Amino acid sequence: MTTALAPLILTAAAGGGDDLWSRMFSFANYGELLQLVQNSVIAGAVLGIVGGLIGVFVMQRDMAFAVHGISELSFAGAAAALLLGVNVVAGSLVGSLIAAIIIGVMGSRARDRNSIIGVLMPFGLGLGILFLALYQGRTANKFGLLTGQIVSVDDPQLLWLIVISLVVLLGLGLIWRPLSFDSLDADVAAARGVPTRAVSLVFMVLLGLMVAVSVQIIGALLVLALLVTPAAAAMRVSASPILVPILSMLFGFVSAVGGILLALGGSLPISPYITTISFAIYLVCRIIEARRTRTRSFRSAGTTAGVAA
């Protein structure tokens, strides 16, 4: 009996594997699909570049946890807008800005900031789930707020994204020097007369804007993949104040655009593709860092041995 069933089990497993692969990478009618999602590709490129740039300061200021906290309130705002039938981007912006301002004003110290974020995260997620449960529209709209939708970027949303990204770039340019100083050593910056509290609040507002527009592409749950991982990867292979932002923007661009182009070939949400590419880049950078450290250790050991001899 078992021997007779074995071929059937193997055939079913092979069929299931083929079906899974086709759902992930089929690339049927790829050229036609690419024409339909030009807005998404442009949006991904903008988000990858600007998100990679602001992510450098997120890492320097040890605020990766804050990104996740803001994204939960952004999700709640977007879900409320979906329920009320108003602009989802506007709702996402309101939620992000509320969270960013609360964290910026009340979380000047790392311990206070983490406590506030820990309170805001479940509150925002709970509100978002409540609003989605009350929403009677398309299920895809609900799911897209959490994991992103590849075809959800229309012309008005793209315009919102580009305008907000330009505002973030302009804001970062205006506060670049004091923000860099404050990010490296807040106590020394304050002693030198840098308005650290004001700089921190402005940065949190810019971060809130960036999180809000990122949620529209990759979803609230995995927004860290564009705002944290590229910068974390870049800081593993360089310490240059010029090269790190450039590498971070490059990694963000490759992750976002590459993820969108791969997602076109399957029927899955966009976020797994973006997060996988982003993680792969980070893993490669960790390996490069480890090899460099190992090489330096060998050279140092060789030099020490030569001096001793």
C-alpha positions as CSV (number, residue, x, y, z in Angstrom):
1,M,0.0,0.0,0.0
2,T,2.8,2.4,1.0
3,T,4.8,1.5,-2.1
4,A,1.8,2.2,-4.4
5,L,1.2,5.6,-2.8
6,A,4.8,6.7,-3.0
7,P,4.7,7.8,-6.7
8,L,1.5,9.7,-6.1
9,I,3.0,11.5,-3.1
10,L,6.1,12.5,-5.1
11,T,4.0,13.7,-8.0
12,A,1.8,15.8,-5.7
13,A,4.9,17.3,-4.1
14,A,6.4,18.1,-7.4
15,G,3.2,19.7,-8.6
16,G,3.0,21.7,-5.4
17,G,6.6,22.9,-5.9
18,D,5.9,23.9,-9.5
19,D,2.8,25.8,-8.4
20,L,4.7,27.6,-5.6
21,W,7.5,28.5,-8.0
22,S,5.0,29.9,-10.6
23,R,3.4,32.0,-7.9
24,M,6.7,33.5,-7.0
25,F,8.4,33.7,-10.5
26,S,6.2,33.2,-13.6
27,F,7.0,36.3,-15.6
28,A,4.0,35.7,-17.9
29,N,3.2,38.9,-20.0
30,Y,6.0,40.6,-18.1
31,G,6.4,43.4,-20.7
32,E,2.7,44.3,-20.5
33,L,2.7,44.3,-16.7
34,L,5.7,46.5,-16.6
35,Q,3.9,49.2,-18.6
36,L,1.1,49.1,-16.0
37,V,3.3,49.7,-13.0
38,Q,5.6,52.5,-14.2
39,N,4.3,54.6,-11.3
40,S,5.3,51.9,-8.8
41,V,8.8,51.6,-10.3
42,I,9.3,55.4,-10.1
43,A,7.9,55.4,-6.5
44,G,10.2,52.6,-5.5
45,A,13.2,54.4,-6.9
46,V,12.4,57.6,-5.0
47,L,11.7,55.8,-1.8
48,G,14.9,53.7,-2.0
49,I,17.0,56.8,-2.6
50,V,15.4,59.1,0.0
51,G,14.8,56.4,2.5
52,G,18.4,55.2,2.2
53,L,19.6,58.8,2.9
54,I,17.5,59.4,6.0
55,G,18.2,55.9,7.2
56,V,21.8,56.9,7.8
57,F,20.7,59.3,10.5
58,V,18.2,56.8,11.8
59,M,21.1,54.4,12.4
60,Q,23.5,57.0,13.8
61,R,20.8,58.1,16.3
62,D,19.9,54.5,17.2
63,M,16.2,55.1,16.2
64,A,15.4,51.9,14.2
65,F,12.8,51.1,16.8
66,A,11.2,54.5,16.3
67,V,10.7,53.8,12.6
68,H,8.6,50.8,13.5
69,G,6.6,52.7,16.1
70,I,5.8,55.5,13.6
71,S,4.8,53.0,10.9
72,E,2.2,51.5,13.3
73,L,0.5,54.9,13.8
74,S,0.8,55.5,10.1
75,F,-1.0,52.2,9.5
76,A,-3.7,53.3,11.9
77,G,-4.1,56.6,10.1
78,A,-4.3,55.0,6.7
79,A,-6.8,52.4,8.0
80,A,-9.0,55.2,9.4
81,A,-8.8,57.1,6.1
82,L,-9.8,53.9,4.3
83,L,-12.8,53.4,6.6
84,L,-13.9,57.1,6.2
85,G,-13.5,57.1,2.5
86,V,-10.9,59.9,2.4
87,N,-7.4,60.0,1.0
88,V,-5.3,57.1,2.4
89,V,-2.0,59.0,2.0
90,A,-3.3,61.9,4.0
91,G,-4.5,59.6,6.7
92,S,-1.1,57.9,6.8
93,L,0.6,61.2,7.0
94,V,-1.5,62.3,9.9
95,G,-0.8,59.1,11.8
96,S,2.9,59.3,11.1
97,L,3.3,63.0,12.1
98,I,1.4,62.5,15.4
99,A,3.7,59.6,16.3
100,A,6.8,61.5,15.2
101,I,5.9,64.6,17.2
102,I,5.1,62.6,20.3
103,I,8.3,60.7,20.2
104,G,10.3,63.8,19.3
105,V,8.9,65.9,22.2
106,M,8.6,63.3,24.9
107,G,11.5,61.0,24.0
108,S,14.6,63.2,24.3
109,R,16.4,60.4,26.1
110,A,16.8,56.9,24.7
111,R,15.1,55.2,27.7
112,D,12.1,57.5,27.5
113,R,11.9,57.2,23.7
114,N,11.9,53.4,23.8
115,S,9.2,53.4,26.5
116,I,7.0,55.7,24.4
117,I,7.5,53.7,21.3
118,G,6.6,50.5,23.1
119,V,3.3,52.1,24.2
120,L,2.5,53.6,20.8
121,M,3.2,50.4,18.8
122,P,0.4,48.2,20.2
123,F,-2.0,51.1,20.4
124,G,-1.5,52.0,16.7
125,L,-1.7,48.4,15.6
126,G,-4.8,47.8,17.6
127,L,-6.5,50.9,16.2
128,G,-5.5,49.9,12.7
129,I,-6.9,46.4,13.1
130,L,-10.2,47.9,14.5
131,F,-10.6,50.2,11.6
132,L,-9.9,47.5,9.0
133,A,-12.4,45.2,10.8
134,L,-15.0,47.9,10.4
135,Y,-14.2,48.5,6.8
136,Q,-16.5,46.6,4.4
137,G,-14.6,47.3,1.1
138,R,-12.1,45.2,-0.9
139,T,-9.9,42.8,1.1
140,A,-6.9,43.7,-1.1
141,N,-7.1,47.3,0.3
142,K,-6.8,46.0,3.8
143,F,-4.0,43.6,3.1
144,G,-2.1,46.2,1.1
145,L,-1.7,48.6,4.1
146,L,0.2,45.9,5.9
147,T,2.3,44.3,3.1
148,G,2.2,46.8,0.2
149,Q,0.5,46.7,-3.2
150,I,2.5,46.8,-6.4
151,V,-0.4,48.3,-8.5
152,S,-1.7,50.7,-5.8
153,V,0.4,53.8,-6.9
154,D,-1.7,56.0,-9.1
155,D,-0.8,59.5,-10.4
156,P,-2.0,61.5,-7.4
157,Q,-0.2,59.2,-5.0
158,L,3.0,59.4,-7.0
159,L,2.7,63.2,-7.0
160,W,2.3,63.1,-3.2
161,L,5.3,60.8,-2.8
162,I,7.6,63.0,-5.0
163,V,6.5,66.2,-3.3
164,I,7.0,64.8,0.2
165,S,10.3,63.2,-0.8
166,L,11.5,66.6,-2.0
167,V,10.4,68.2,1.3
168,V,12.4,65.6,3.2
169,L,15.5,66.2,1.0
170,L,15.2,69.9,1.5
171,G,14.7,69.6,5.2
172,L,17.7,67.3,5.5
173,G,19.8,69.7,3.5
174,L,18.9,72.6,5.8
175,I,19.8,70.8,9.0
176,W,22.5,68.5,7.7
177,R,25.4,70.0,9.7
178,P,23.7,70.3,13.1
179,L,22.0,67.0,12.6
180,S,25.3,65.3,11.8
181,F,26.9,66.8,14.8
182,D,24.0,66.0,17.1
183,S,23.8,62.4,15.8
184,L,27.5,61.8,16.5
185,D,27.6,63.4,20.0
186,A,24.5,65.1,21.3
187,D,26.2,66.3,24.6
188,V,29.0,68.0,22.8
189,A,26.7,69.5,20.2
190,A,24.5,71.0,22.9
191,A,27.6,72.4,24.7
192,R,28.6,74.0,21.4
193,G,25.2,75.8,21.1
194,V,23.4,73.4,18.7
195,P,19.7,73.5,19.3
196,T,19.6,69.7,19.8
197,R,15.9,69.5,20.8
198,A,14.7,71.5,17.8
199,V,17.0,69.6,15.5
200,S,15.7,66.3,16.9
201,L,12.1,67.4,16.5
202,V,12.6,68.5,12.9
203,F,14.3,65.2,12.1
204,M,11.4,63.3,13.6
205,V,8.9,65.1,11.5
206,L,11.0,64.4,8.3
207,L,11.2,60.8,9.4
208,G,7.4,60.7,9.9
209,L,6.8,62.0,6.4
210,M,9.1,59.4,4.9
211,V,7.5,56.5,6.9
212,A,4.1,57.6,5.7
213,V,4.9,57.4,2.0
214,S,6.9,54.2,2.5
215,V,3.9,52.5,3.9
216,Q,2.1,52.9,0.6
217,I,4.7,50.8,-1.2
218,I,6.0,48.2,1.2
219,G,3.4,48.2,3.9
220,A,3.5,49.1,7.5
221,L,4.9,45.8,8.8
222,L,8.1,45.8,6.8
223,V,8.9,49.5,6.3
224,L,12.3,48.9,8.1
225,A,13.6,47.2,4.9
226,L,13.8,50.6,3.2
227,L,14.5,53.0,6.1
228,V,17.0,50.9,8.2
229,T,18.5,47.9,6.4
230,P,20.2,49.8,3.5
231,A,21.9,52.2,6.0
232,A,22.8,49.3,8.3
233,A,24.4,47.5,5.4
234,A,26.4,50.6,4.2
235,M,27.8,51.2,7.7
236,R,29.2,47.7,7.7
237,V,31.5,48.3,4.8
238,S,32.4,52.0,5.3
239,A,32.8,54.7,7.9
240,S,33.1,57.5,5.4
241,P,30.6,60.4,6.0
242,I,30.4,60.7,2.2
243,L,30.5,57.0,1.1
244,V,28.0,55.7,3.7
245,P,25.0,57.9,2.5
246,I,25.9,57.1,-1.2
247,L,26.0,53.3,-0.5
248,S,22.8,53.5,1.6
249,M,20.9,55.2,-1.2
250,L,22.3,52.7,-3.8
251,F,21.2,49.7,-1.6
252,G,17.8,51.2,-1.0
253,F,17.3,51.9,-4.7
254,V,18.4,48.3,-5.7
255,S,16.1,46.8,-3.0
256,A,13.0,48.8,-3.9
257,V,13.3,48.7,-7.7
258,G,14.6,45.2,-7.8
259,G,11.8,44.0,-5.5
260,I,9.1,45.6,-7.6
261,L,10.5,44.1,-10.8
262,L,10.7,40.7,-9.3
263,A,7.2,41.0,-7.8
264,L,5.8,41.6,-11.3
265,G,6.7,38.0,-12.1
266,G,4.6,36.5,-9.4
267,S,1.3,36.8,-7.6
268,L,2.7,37.5,-4.1
269,P,2.8,40.9,-2.3
270,I,5.7,43.1,-3.0
271,S,7.2,43.2,0.5
272,P,8.8,39.7,0.5
273,Y,10.8,40.6,-2.6
274,I,12.0,43.9,-1.3
275,T,12.9,42.6,2.2
276,T,14.7,39.6,0.7
277,I,16.9,41.7,-1.5
278,S,17.6,44.2,1.3
279,F,18.5,41.3,3.7
280,A,20.8,39.7,1.0
281,I,22.6,43.0,0.6
282,Y,23.0,43.3,4.4
283,L,24.3,39.7,4.6
284,V,26.9,40.3,1.9
285,C,28.1,43.5,3.6
286,R,28.4,41.6,6.9
287,I,30.5,39.0,5.1
288,I,32.7,41.7,3.6
289,E,33.1,43.3,7.0
290,A,34.0,39.9,8.6
291,R,36.7,39.2,5.9
292,R,38.2,42.7,6.3
293,T,38.4,42.2,10.1
294,R,39.9,38.8,9.7
295,T,42.5,40.2,7.2
296,R,43.4,43.0,9.6
297,S,43.8,40.6,12.5
298,F,46.2,38.4,10.5
299,R,48.2,41.4,9.4
300,S,48.3,42.7,13.0
301,A,49.4,39.3,14.2
302,G,52.1,39.1,11.5
303,T,53.4,42.5,12.4
304,T,53.5,41.7,16.1
305,A,55.4,38.5,15.4
306,G,57.9,40.3,13.2
307,V,58.6,42.9,15.9
308,A,59.0,40.2,18.5
309,A,61.4,38.4,16.3
